Amino acid sequence: MNLEILTPDKKIFSGDVYGVQLPGIGGIFEVLDKHAPIVSALKAGKLKILKDKNGTTLYTIQGGFVEVMNNKATVLVEGVKES
């Protein structure tokens, strides 16, 4: 699955990943390879990139949105920092 994390200023991450855990407004959820199309609002919290089954990268994000379509997840956030 391809993942992009974007802020209004720059691209934070772009690449192929195993999956991503996101802080949705209704709770934490996970998007994996070949996930059904979805658009969801995100609240401030931790975003975890699952690079493979063993490696992860953690970011702290402000609110935003995620769109998943055609095996690509695009995360649009107001602000982000690597944790």
Phi and psi in radians as a Rosetta constraint file:
Dihedral C 1 N 2 CA 2 C 2 CIRCULARHARMONIC -1.647 0.35
Dihedral N 2 CA 2 C 2 N 3 CIRCULARHARMONIC 2.386 0.35
Dihedral C 2 N 3 CA 3 C 3 CIRCULARHARMONIC -2.193 0.35
Dihedral N 3 CA 3 C 3 N 4 CIRCULARHARMONIC 2.345 0.35
Dihedral C 3 N 4 CA 4 C 4 CIRCULARHARMONIC -2.231 0.35
Dihedral N 4 CA 4 C 4 N 5 CIRCULARHARMONIC 2.346 0.35
Dihedral C 4 N 5 CA 5 C 5 CIRCULARHARMONIC -2.059 0.35
Dihedral N 5 CA 5 C 5 N 6 CIRCULARHARMONIC 2.107 0.35
Dihedral C 5 N 6 CA 6 C 6 CIRCULARHARMONIC -2.199 0.35
Dihedral N 6 CA 6 C 6 N 7 CIRCULARHARMONIC 2.496 0.35
Dihedral C 6 N 7 CA 7 C 7 CIRCULARHARMONIC -2.013 0.35
Dihedral N 7 CA 7 C 7 N 8 CIRCULARHARMONIC 3.011 0.35
Dihedral C 7 N 8 CA 8 C 8 CIRCULARHARMONIC -1.055 0.35
Dihedral N 8 CA 8 C 8 N 9 CIRCULARHARMONIC -0.399 0.35
Dihedral C 8 N 9 CA 9 C 9 CIRCULARHARMONIC -1.657 0.35
Dihedral N 9 CA 9 C 9 N 10 CIRCULARHARMONIC -0.620 0.35
Dihedral C 9 N 10 CA 10 C 10 CIRCULARHARMONIC -2.831 0.35
Dihedral N 10 CA 10 C 10 N 11 CIRCULARHARMONIC 2.962 0.35
Dihedral C 10 N 11 CA 11 C 11 CIRCULARHARMONIC -1.544 0.35
Dihedral N 11 CA 11 C 11 N 12 CIRCULARHARMONIC 2.162 0.35
Dihedral C 11 N 12 CA 12 C 12 CIRCULARHARMONIC -1.546 0.35
Dihedral N 12 CA 12 C 12 N 13 CIRCULARHARMONIC -0.701 0.35
Dihedral C 12 N 13 CA 13 C 13 CIRCULARHARMONIC -2.625 0.35
Dihedral N 13 CA 13 C 13 N 14 CIRCULARHARMONIC 2.497 0.35
Dihedral C 13 N 14 CA 14 C 14 CIRCULARHARMONIC -2.646 0.35
Dihedral N 14 CA 14 C 14 N 15 CIRCULARHARMONIC 2.188 0.35
Dihedral C 14 N 15 CA 15 C 15 CIRCULARHARMONIC 2.917 0.35
Dihedral N 15 CA 15 C 15 N 16 CIRCULARHARMONIC 3.073 0.35
Dihedral C 15 N 16 CA 16 C 16 CIRCULARHARMONIC -1.486 0.35
Dihedral N 16 CA 16 C 16 N 17 CIRCULARHARMONIC 2.370 0.35
Dihedral C 16 N 17 CA 17 C 17 CIRCULARHARMONIC -2.405 0.35
Dihedral N 17 CA 17 C 17 N 18 CIRCULARHARMONIC 2.875 0.35
Dihedral C 17 N 18 CA 18 C 18 CIRCULARHARMONIC -1.329 0.35
Dihedral N 18 CA 18 C 18 N 19 CIRCULARHARMONIC -0.640 0.35
Dihedral C 18 N 19 CA 19 C 19 CIRCULARHARMONIC 3.124 0.35
Dihedral N 19 CA 19 C 19 N 20 CIRCULARHARMONIC -3.094 0.35
Dihedral C 19 N 20 CA 20 C 20 CIRCULARHARMONIC -2.603 0.35
Dihedral N 20 CA 20 C 20 N 21 CIRCULARHARMONIC 2.416 0.35
Dihedral C 20 N 21 CA 21 C 21 CIRCULARHARMONIC -1.805 0.35
Dihedral N 21 CA 21 C 21 N 22 CIRCULARHARMONIC 2.315 0.35
Dihedral C 21 N 22 CA 22 C 22 CIRCULARHARMONIC -2.242 0.35
Dihedral N 22 CA 22 C 22 N 23 CIRCULARHARMONIC 2.570 0.35
Dihedral C 22 N 23 CA 23 C 23 CIRCULARHARMONIC -1.557 0.35
Dihedral N 23 CA 23 C 23 N 24 CIRCULARHARMONIC 1.465 0.35
Dihedral C 23 N 24 CA 24 C 24 CIRCULARHARMONIC -1.227 0.35
Dihedral N 24 CA 24 C 24 N 25 CIRCULARHARMONIC 2.825 0.35
Dihedral C 24 N 25 CA 25 C 25 CIRCULARHARMONIC -1.167 0.35
Dihedral N 25 CA 25 C 25 N 26 CIRCULARHARMONIC -0.365 0.35
Dihedral C 25 N 26 CA 26 C 26 CIRCULARHARMONIC -1.703 0.35
Dihedral N 26 CA 26 C 26 N 27 CIRCULARHARMONIC 0.025 0.35
Dihedral C 26 N 27 CA 27 C 27 CIRCULARHARMONIC 2.343 0.35
Dihedral N 27 CA 27 C 27 N 28 CIRCULARHARMONIC 3.030 0.35
Dihedral C 27 N 28 CA 28 C 28 CIRCULARHARMONIC -1.268 0.35
Dihedral N 28 CA 28 C 28 N 29 CIRCULARHARMONIC 2.386 0.35
Dihedral C 28 N 29 CA 29 C 29 CIRCULARHARMONIC -2.424 0.35
Dihedral N 29 CA 29 C 29 N 30 CIRCULARHARMONIC 2.865 0.35
Dihedral C 29 N 30 CA 30 C 30 CIRCULARHARMONIC -2.168 0.35
Dihedral N 30 CA 30 C 30 N 31 CIRCULARHARMONIC 2.433 0.35
Dihedral C 30 N 31 CA 31 C 31 CIRCULARHARMONIC -2.039 0.35
Dihedral N 31 CA 31 C 31 N 32 CIRCULARHARMONIC 2.178 0.35
Dihedral C 31 N 32 CA 32 C 32 CIRCULARHARMONIC -2.048 0.35
Dihedral N 32 CA 32 C 32 N 33 CIRCULARHARMONIC 3.118 0.35
Dihedral C 32 N 33 CA 33 C 33 CIRCULARHARMONIC -0.888 0.35
Dihedral N 33 CA 33 C 33 N 34 CIRCULARHARMONIC 2.382 0.35
Dihedral C 33 N 34 CA 34 C 34 CIRCULARHARMONIC 1.076 0.35
Dihedral N 34 CA 34 C 34 N 35 CIRCULARHARMONIC 0.566 0.35
Dihedral C 34 N 35 CA 35 C 35 CIRCULARHARMONIC -1.158 0.35
Dihedral N 35 CA 35 C 35 N 36 CIRCULARHARMONIC 2.602 0.35
Dihedral C 35 N 36 CA 36 C 36 CIRCULARHARMONIC -1.108 0.35
Dihedral N 36 CA 36 C 36 N 37 CIRCULARHARMONIC 2.666 0.35
Dihedral C 36 N 37 CA 37 C 37 CIRCULARHARMONIC -1.023 0.35
Dihedral N 37 CA 37 C 37 N 38 CIRCULARHARMONIC 2.436 0.35
Dihedral C 37 N 38 CA 38 C 38 CIRCULARHARMONIC -2.731 0.35
Dihedral N 38 CA 38 C 38 N 39 CIRCULARHARMONIC 2.582 0.35
Dihedral C 38 N 39 CA 39 C 39 CIRCULARHARMONIC -2.233 0.35
Dihedral N 39 CA 39 C 39 N 40 CIRCULARHARMONIC 2.273 0.35
Dihedral C 39 N 40 CA 40 C 40 CIRCULARHARMONIC -2.498 0.35
Dihedral N 40 CA 40 C 40 N 41 CIRCULARHARMONIC 2.528 0.35
Dihedral C 40 N 41 CA 41 C 41 CIRCULARHARMONIC -1.386 0.35
Dihedral N 41 CA 41 C 41 N 42 CIRCULARHARMONIC 2.571 0.35
Dihedral C 41 N 42 CA 42 C 42 CIRCULARHARMONIC -2.071 0.35
Dihedral N 42 CA 42 C 42 N 43 CIRCULARHARMONIC 2.543 0.35
Dihedral C 42 N 43 CA 43 C 43 CIRCULARHARMONIC -1.821 0.35
Dihedral N 43 CA 43 C 43 N 44 CIRCULARHARMONIC 2.994 0.35
Dihedral C 43 N 44 CA 44 C 44 CIRCULARHARMONIC -1.094 0.35
Dihedral N 44 CA 44 C 44 N 45 CIRCULARHARMONIC 2.436 0.35
Dihedral C 44 N 45 CA 45 C 45 CIRCULARHARMONIC 2.859 0.35
Dihedral N 45 CA 45 C 45 N 46 CIRCULARHARMONIC -2.752 0.35
Dihedral C 45 N 46 CA 46 C 46 CIRCULARHARMONIC -1.702 0.35
Dihedral N 46 CA 46 C 46 N 47 CIRCULARHARMONIC 2.315 0.35
Dihedral C 46 N 47 CA 47 C 47 CIRCULARHARMONIC -1.969 0.35
Dihedral N 47 CA 47 C 47 N 48 CIRCULARHARMONIC 2.177 0.35
Dihedral C 47 N 48 CA 48 C 48 CIRCULARHARMONIC -1.995 0.35
Dihedral N 48 CA 48 C 48 N 49 CIRCULARHARMONIC 2.091 0.35
Dihedral C 48 N 49 CA 49 C 49 CIRCULARHARMONIC -1.533 0.35
Dihedral N 49 CA 49 C 49 N 50 CIRCULARHARMONIC 2.184 0.35
Dihedral C 49 N 50 CA 50 C 50 CIRCULARHARMONIC -1.709 0.35
Dihedral N 50 CA 50 C 50 N 51 CIRCULARHARMONIC 1.614 0.35
Dihedral C 50 N 51 CA 51 C 51 CIRCULARHARMONIC -1.161 0.35
Dihedral N 51 CA 51 C 51 N 52 CIRCULARHARMONIC -0.685 0.35
Dihedral C 51 N 52 CA 52 C 52 CIRCULARHARMONIC -2.675 0.35
Dihedral N 52 CA 52 C 52 N 53 CIRCULARHARMONIC -2.947 0.35
Dihedral C 52 N 53 CA 53 C 53 CIRCULARHARMONIC -1.195 0.35
Dihedral N 53 CA 53 C 53 N 54 CIRCULARHARMONIC -0.235 0.35
Dihedral C 53 N 54 CA 54 C 54 CIRCULARHARMONIC -2.064 0.35
Dihedral N 54 CA 54 C 54 N 55 CIRCULARHARMONIC -0.450 0.35
Dihedral C 54 N 55 CA 55 C 55 CIRCULARHARMONIC -1.796 0.35
Dihedral N 55 CA 55 C 55 N 56 CIRCULARHARMONIC 2.378 0.35
Dihedral C 55 N 56 CA 56 C 56 CIRCULARHARMONIC -2.364 0.35
Dihedral N 56 CA 56 C 56 N 57 CIRCULARHARMONIC 2.752 0.35
Dihedral C 56 N 57 CA 57 C 57 CIRCULARHARMONIC -2.285 0.35
Dihedral N 57 CA 57 C 57 N 58 CIRCULARHARMONIC 2.371 0.35
Dihedral C 57 N 58 CA 58 C 58 CIRCULARHARMONIC -1.988 0.35
Dihedral N 58 CA 58 C 58 N 59 CIRCULARHARMONIC 2.329 0.35
Dihedral C 58 N 59 CA 59 C 59 CIRCULARHARMONIC -2.179 0.35
Dihedral N 59 CA 59 C 59 N 60 CIRCULARHARMONIC 2.606 0.35
Dihedral C 59 N 60 CA 60 C 60 CIRCULARHARMONIC -1.800 0.35
Dihedral N 60 CA 60 C 60 N 61 CIRCULARHARMONIC 2.138 0.35
Dihedral C 60 N 61 CA 61 C 61 CIRCULARHARMONIC -2.027 0.35
Dihedral N 61 CA 61 C 61 N 62 CIRCULARHARMONIC 2.745 0.35
Dihedral C 61 N 62 CA 62 C 62 CIRCULARHARMONIC -1.587 0.35
Dihedral N 62 CA 62 C 62 N 63 CIRCULARHARMONIC 3.133 0.35
Dihedral C 62 N 63 CA 63 C 63 CIRCULARHARMONIC -1.037 0.35
Dihedral N 63 CA 63 C 63 N 64 CIRCULARHARMONIC 2.810 0.35
Dihedral C 63 N 64 CA 64 C 64 CIRCULARHARMONIC 3.093 0.35
Dihedral N 64 CA 64 C 64 N 65 CIRCULARHARMONIC -2.639 0.35
Dihedral C 64 N 65 CA 65 C 65 CIRCULARHARMONIC -2.487 0.35
Dihedral N 65 CA 65 C 65 N 66 CIRCULARHARMONIC 2.743 0.35
Dihedral C 65 N 66 CA 66 C 66 CIRCULARHARMONIC -2.275 0.35
Dihedral N 66 CA 66 C 66 N 67 CIRCULARHARMONIC 2.454 0.35
Dihedral C 66 N 67 CA 67 C 67 CIRCULARHARMONIC -2.168 0.35
Dihedral N 67 CA 67 C 67 N 68 CIRCULARHARMONIC 2.263 0.35
Dihedral C 67 N 68 CA 68 C 68 CIRCULARHARMONIC -2.074 0.35
Dihedral N 68 CA 68 C 68 N 69 CIRCULARHARMONIC 2.170 0.35
Dihedral C 68 N 69 CA 69 C 69 CIRCULARHARMONIC -2.799 0.35
Dihedral N 69 CA 69 C 69 N 70 CIRCULARHARMONIC 2.390 0.35
Dihedral C 69 N 70 CA 70 C 70 CIRCULARHARMONIC 0.934 0.35
Dihedral N 70 CA 70 C 70 N 71 CIRCULARHARMONIC 0.774 0.35
Dihedral C 70 N 71 CA 71 C 71 CIRCULARHARMONIC 1.081 0.35
Dihedral N 71 CA 71 C 71 N 72 CIRCULARHARMONIC 0.526 0.35
Dihedral C 71 N 72 CA 72 C 72 CIRCULARHARMONIC -2.320 0.35
Dihedral N 72 CA 72 C 72 N 73 CIRCULARHARMONIC 2.289 0.35
Dihedral C 72 N 73 CA 73 C 73 CIRCULARHARMONIC -1.930 0.35
Dihedral N 73 CA 73 C 73 N 74 CIRCULARHARMONIC 2.189 0.35
Dihedral C 73 N 74 CA 74 C 74 CIRCULARHARMONIC -2.013 0.35
Dihedral N 74 CA 74 C 74 N 75 CIRCULARHARMONIC 2.079 0.35
Dihedral C 74 N 75 CA 75 C 75 CIRCULARHARMONIC -1.881 0.35
Dihedral N 75 CA 75 C 75 N 76 CIRCULARHARMONIC 2.125 0.35
Dihedral C 75 N 76 CA 76 C 76 CIRCULARHARMONIC -1.946 0.35
Dihedral N 76 CA 76 C 76 N 77 CIRCULARHARMONIC 2.063 0.35
Dihedral C 76 N 77 CA 77 C 77 CIRCULARHARMONIC -2.295 0.35
Dihedral N 77 CA 77 C 77 N 78 CIRCULARHARMONIC 2.705 0.35
Dihedral C 77 N 78 CA 78 C 78 CIRCULARHARMONIC -1.239 0.35
Dihedral N 78 CA 78 C 78 N 79 CIRCULARHARMONIC -0.675 0.35
Dihedral C 78 N 79 CA 79 C 79 CIRCULARHARMONIC -2.768 0.35
Dihedral N 79 CA 79 C 79 N 80 CIRCULARHARMONIC 2.714 0.35
Dihedral C 79 N 80 CA 80 C 80 CIRCULARHARMONIC -2.693 0.35
Dihedral N 80 CA 80 C 80 N 81 CIRCULARHARMONIC 2.578 0.35
Dihedral C 80 N 81 CA 81 C 81 CIRCULARHARMONIC -2.521 0.35
Dihedral N 81 CA 81 C 81 N 82 CIRCULARHARMONIC 2.550 0.35
Dihedral C 81 N 82 CA 82 C 82 CIRCULARHARMONIC -1.302 0.35
Dihedral N 82 CA 82 C 82 N 83 CIRCULARHARMONIC 2.346 0.35
